[in-house]
Amino acid sequence: MTSLVLTISETLRYRGALGQWSWVLHRITGLGVVFFLTLHVIDTSWAVFYPALYVDAVAAYQSPIFTLGEFGLVASVVYHAFNGLRISIFDNRPAMWKHQARAAVIVVAATIIILIPTFILMFDHVLDFYNEGNVPMNVIDAVVKQAPFGAGIALAILAAVAVSGITGVILPDQKSKGRGSRLERFWWSFMRVSGVLILPLVFGHLAMIHLVQGVFDLTLAGSEVVGTTVANTSGTAVEFVASRWNFLVGGIAVWKLYDFALLSLVTVHGFNGLRYVLTDYTSGNRLARNAAIYLCVIGAVVLLVLGGLALLSTIGDDAIRLAEEATLALRSGG
């Protein structure tokens, strides 16, 4: 905690300016993306396992508070992606680090250039939703419906602390034996390589789900599902997900493969980045440091297993029927 307070205070006092602020903003945007990733993977799995809950989740995302959050998410993804590319290039070309300040300015400029038309298109979807007379979920209900996520995160933290305490008694301190340097070099390389591989996947996903159709179009009856040739006849988000995942090109479920690649790379990249951040501020306490590592492992494993099982499953007509019933109940206030 002391090191975290020191980081914040020194960041505010730092006179080197641009390099420090790029570092801070990269971490903040990364943390925001990991938080959303956790929510998104879990609630999308509900389209398979708990269709009624997925209806509630999408309705919450269409509320004003989450609409603002969506704009923040897109901004975070775009900046983090561009700045990560800058870091990857310079880390592989150390002689270019003398140009890092100029590159940081270019990253900010590129982010703004991309976000201006992006936000205009996103806001157009918001206006269409309200102009059609739709009534969004109120803010309080939208926030309350996120309580299970908070409880799950708290449980994961408790489990990580418990495992850290137990292993701390049983196992020797690995750090004192100087192990892990080869593994850390692997993770260093992985973060750079995966960051580049993620770019087309994540920008493609943002374009399809936030621009071409948008969150509000997930529940638009009769609309063509982006990336497919079929329509969402029921107007439920469950059918939207089912139509994408069941769409075949040459007998291959292309969007399942796409989403699996995105899930795998972003989850491992994101939680390893979270490990870097957390261990920076817990390095002086073995229990806290190991708990931070275990928390990241738990988070990554849960998302990979849950998301993988959802992708391997099939969303049938029964799930869509349950989603229709839940949608009617939600709109009638039941």
N, C-alpha and C positions, 0 to 999 in steps of 0.2 A: 504493500500500500504506500509505503514511504517513497519508493521509486516511482510509482505512478504519479503521486503528488508532485515530486520533483520534475518529472517529465512535463507535466502540464504547466507548472510555474516557469520552468526554463524555456518552454516553447513560447510562452507569452512574452518573455523578456528577450528572446533570441534576436540578435541583430543581423544574422546572416540571411534572414528572411526567406527567400524563395526555396532553397533546398530543404530547409527545415519544414516549411509549410507544405511542400510537396509530400514529404515523408509522413507528416501528420494526416494530411487529407487522404493519402493512399490507405492508411490504416483505418481511418474512420469509414471511408466508403467500403473497404473490405469487410469490416464488421457489420455494416448495414446489409451488404449482400448476403453474408452468411446467415444472418438472422432471418432474412426473407426466404432464403433457400430452405431453411429448416421448416418454416411454415408452409411453403409452397409444395415441397415434396410430400409432407405428411398429409396436407389436405387434398392433394391430387390423388393420393392413394385411396382416399375415402370414396372417390368416384367408383372404385371397384368394390371396396369392402363395406362402406357405409354411405350409400348414395344420398340419404336424407341429410347427413352431416355436410356433405359436399355442397348441397344446395344452400345450406346456411352459410358456409364458408364463402361462396361466390357472392351471395347477397351482402355479406359483410364487406367484401372487397369493392362492391359497388357503392358503398356508403361514402359520404364526403371525407371522413378522416382517412380512409384507406385510399381514396382517390388522390389526396395530397401525398400520401405515402408512395403511391405508384409513380408519381412524378419524381419524388426523391429517389426512388429505387432506380429508375431509368438513368437519372443524372449520375448516381453512384456507379452504376455498371459502366457507363460510357467513360467517365473519368478514370476509374480504376483500370479499365481495359487499356486505354491509351497510355496511362502512366506506367502500367506494367510492361507494356511493349517498350517504352523508353528505357526502363530499368534493364530489361532483357538485352536490348541492343547494346547498351553501354557496358553491361557486365561482361559481354562477350567481346567488346572492343574497348578495353580499359583506356586506351589513348584518347578516346572520344569524351571521357568524363569532363574534360575542360570545357565542353560545350553543354554541360548538363543544365545550366541556368537558362540558356536559350531554348533548349529542348523542353524544359518545364513550361516556359511561356507558350511554346507551340502546342503542348498538350492541352493547356487551358483554352487556348484559342480554338483548337480543333474540337474540344468538348462543347464549347459555346456554339460553334458553327453547326455541329450536328444536332444539338439540343433545340435550337430555335425552331426549325421545321418540324422536329419530332414532337415538341410540346404543342405546336399548332395543330398537328394531326390528332394528337391525343385529346386535346381540349375539344376538338370537333366531335369526337365520340361522346364526350361528356355532355356537350350541348344537345346532341341528338337524343341522348337518353332522357334528359329532363324535358326537352321539347315534346317528346312523345307521351308526356304525362306520367312517367314512371315515378313511383315514390320510393326512395331509397330507404334502407334500414337506418334507424336513428343511431346516433353516435354511441349512446350508452349500450344499446343491445349489441352493436358491432364489437365494442371493446369487451363486453362481458363474455361474448362467445369465444374470445381468445384465452379465457381462463384455463382451459385444459392444456394449452401450450405452455403457459406459465408454470402450471403444476408439473408438467413433464420435464421442463428444464430444471426446475428445483429438484425433482427426483434424480435427474441425471447428475446434478452437482453433488447431492448427498451420496450417491453411489460412487462417484469418482473419489470423494474424500474418504469414504470407507475403504475402498480398494487401496488407496494410497497409504492409509494408516496400516492396513494389514500387510501389504507388501513391504512397507518400511521396516516392519519388525522382522519379517522373514528373510528379505533379500538385502544384500549389502548395497551400499551407495554406489551405483554404477558410475556416477560422475567422477568419484574419487579415483577410479581405476582407469580413467581416460578412455573409456570405450565410446563408440558411437561416431567417431569422426568420419569414418567411411560412409556410414549411414547418412550423416548430415550432409556430406558432399552429394550423395544421391538426391536427397530432398532439395538441396539448393538447385541442382540441375533440373529436377522434376518441375519445380515451380516456374522456372524460365520456359522450359519446353511446353508444359501444359498450358501456361498462360498464353502462348502463341496459338496452340491448337484450339483453345477455347474460343478465340475471337470470332471465327466464322459461325460457330455453333450458337454462341450466346447472342450475337447480333442478329442472326437469322431468327432465333426464337423471339427476341424483342420485336423484330419487324412484323412477324406473323401475329403474335398474341397481343401486342400493345399498339401496333400501328395499322396494319391491314384490316384487322377486325376490331381488336381492342377488348378489354375485359367486359364492357357492357354488351358486346355482341355475342358473348358466350350463351346468353339466354334469349337471343332474338329468334323467334320461331320462323322457320322457312328460309333462314339465311344459309348460304353455302359455307361449309366448314373450310377454313383456309387450308390450302395444301391438298385438298381433295376435290372430288367432283360430286359429292353428296350434300344434301341439305339437312339441317338440324330441324327436323319436322316437329319435334316436341317442344323445342325452345328451352331445353334444359342443358345445363353445363355438363351433365353426365353424358348425354348423347353427343355433345360436342367432343368430349374426350374419346368416347367410344368410336366415333366416326373417324377421327384422326388415327387412332391406334389400329383400327381394323382395316384401314385403307391399304390396299395391296398394289404394288407396281411390279409386274413380272413375278407375281406370287410372293413377293417380299413385303413385309410390313415395314415400310421405309421410315415412318414416323416413330415407330417403336425403337428401331435401331438408332435413329437420330436422338431421341430422348434418352436412350440408355447411354450413349456416348456422352451426352451433355451431363447427365446425372453423375456418371463415374468421374469425369474430369473435374467438374465444378465442385463436387462434394469433397474429393480428396484434396484438391487445390485449396479450397476454402477452409477446410478444417485444419490443414497443415499451416496455413497462414494464421489462423486463429491460435494455433499452438505457439507460433513464433511470438505473437503479441502477448499471450498470457504468461509464457515462461519468461519474457523480458521483465515482467513485474513481480515474478514470484521466485526468481533465481536465488534469493537469499534464504528461502525457507523450503526445505526438502519436501515436507508434507504438501505444501501448497503447490510447489512446482510439479510434483508427480500427479497431484490431483488435477491440475490443469491439463497435463498430457492425457490422463485417462478420460477426462471429460471430452476432449477432442476426439479420442478414439471411439468412445461411446456414441457421440453424435454422428460421426462418419459411418460407423457400422449400422446404426439404426436407420439412417437415411438410405444407405445402399441396399440394405435388406428389404426395407419397406417399399422403396421405390422399385427395386428389382422384382419383387413379388407382384407388385401391381402391374408392371410391364409384361410379366409372364402370364398374367391372368387375362380372362376375357370378360368384357362388360356385356352382359346379355340383356335381353328385353325386360327381364324382371327388374334389373337395376334401373333401367330407364323409367319403368312404370312407377317404381318407388320414388324416383326423383320428381316425376310429374305430380304425384300425390303430395310430396313435401312442398313443392312449389305452390300448389293450390292452397295448402294450409298456411304457408308463409304469407301469401298475398291476401288471404282472408283474415289474417291476424290470429289464426289458430296455432 
